């Protein structure tokens, strides 16, 4: 296994996220339902775009089920769930 890259190695640095803002797709401005029936793709992507526009952050999912496809991963944006995946 190769050694862990040192901080500052081009293309392999870590962006430290201590105090990043949290974006919740179920917020009314995004509109996800997380009921396991509705397709929440647009709301999840909208939350991701808002996080990226803010300079980074976390898109946080509540407990429950969702249907989604075509989720776009964005720069300096993490996805985190509160339940079991």
C-alpha positions as CSV (number, residue, x, y, z in Angstrom):
1,X,0.0,0.0,0.0
2,X,1.5,3.4,-0.9
3,X,2.3,5.9,1.9
4,X,-0.3,8.5,2.8
5,X,0.4,11.7,0.8
6,X,1.8,14.7,2.8
7,X,-0.3,17.8,3.2
8,X,0.3,20.1,0.2
9,X,0.9,17.3,-2.3
10,X,-0.6,18.6,-5.6
11,X,-4.0,17.0,-6.3
12,X,-4.0,15.0,-3.0
13,X,-4.6,17.6,-0.3
14,X,-7.4,17.4,2.1
15,X,-9.9,20.3,2.6
16,X,-10.5,20.6,6.3
17,X,-14.2,21.0,7.1
18,X,-14.6,22.1,10.7
19,X,-17.2,24.8,10.5
20,X,-18.9,24.2,7.2
21,X,-22.6,25.2,6.7
22,X,-25.2,22.5,6.5
23,X,-27.8,22.3,3.7
24,X,-30.8,20.1,4.2
25,X,-32.7,19.0,1.1
26,X,-36.0,18.8,3.0
27,X,-35.8,22.6,3.7
28,X,-38.7,24.3,1.9
29,X,-36.4,26.1,-0.5
30,X,-35.3,22.8,-1.9
31,X,-38.4,20.7,-1.3
32,X,-37.3,17.1,-0.8
33,X,-39.8,14.8,0.9
34,X,-37.8,11.7,1.9
35,X,-40.9,9.6,1.8
36,X,-39.4,6.8,-0.3
37,X,-42.0,7.5,-3.1
38,X,-41.2,11.0,-4.5
39,X,-38.0,11.5,-6.6
40,X,-35.9,13.9,-4.5
41,X,-33.1,14.2,-7.1
42,X,-33.8,17.9,-8.0
43,X,-33.9,18.9,-4.3
44,X,-30.7,17.1,-3.5
45,X,-28.9,18.6,-6.4
46,X,-30.3,22.1,-5.5
47,X,-28.9,21.7,-2.0
48,X,-25.6,20.6,-3.4
49,X,-25.5,23.7,-5.8
50,X,-26.3,26.0,-2.8
51,X,-23.5,24.4,-0.8
52,X,-21.0,24.9,-3.6
53,X,-22.1,28.5,-4.2
54,X,-21.5,29.1,-0.5
55,X,-17.9,27.9,-0.9
56,X,-18.5,24.4,0.5
57,X,-20.6,22.6,3.1
58,X,-22.5,19.5,3.9
59,X,-25.7,18.2,2.3
60,X,-27.3,16.4,5.2
61,X,-30.0,13.8,4.8
62,X,-32.6,13.0,7.5
63,X,-33.6,9.5,8.6
64,X,-35.9,7.9,6.1
65,X,-35.9,6.7,2.5
66,X,-35.4,8.6,-0.7
67,X,-35.5,8.0,-4.4
68,X,-32.8,9.8,-6.3
69,X,-30.7,9.4,-9.4
70,X,-28.2,11.6,-11.2
71,X,-26.8,13.2,-8.1
72,X,-24.0,15.5,-9.0
73,X,-20.9,15.6,-6.8
74,X,-19.6,19.1,-6.3
75,X,-16.4,20.8,-5.2
76,X,-16.0,21.1,-1.4
77,X,-19.4,19.6,-0.7
78,X,-19.9,16.5,1.4
79,X,-23.0,14.3,1.8
80,X,-23.9,13.0,5.2
81,X,-26.8,10.9,6.4
82,X,-28.4,10.7,9.8
83,X,-29.7,7.2,9.4
84,X,-28.7,3.8,8.2
85,X,-27.8,3.6,4.5
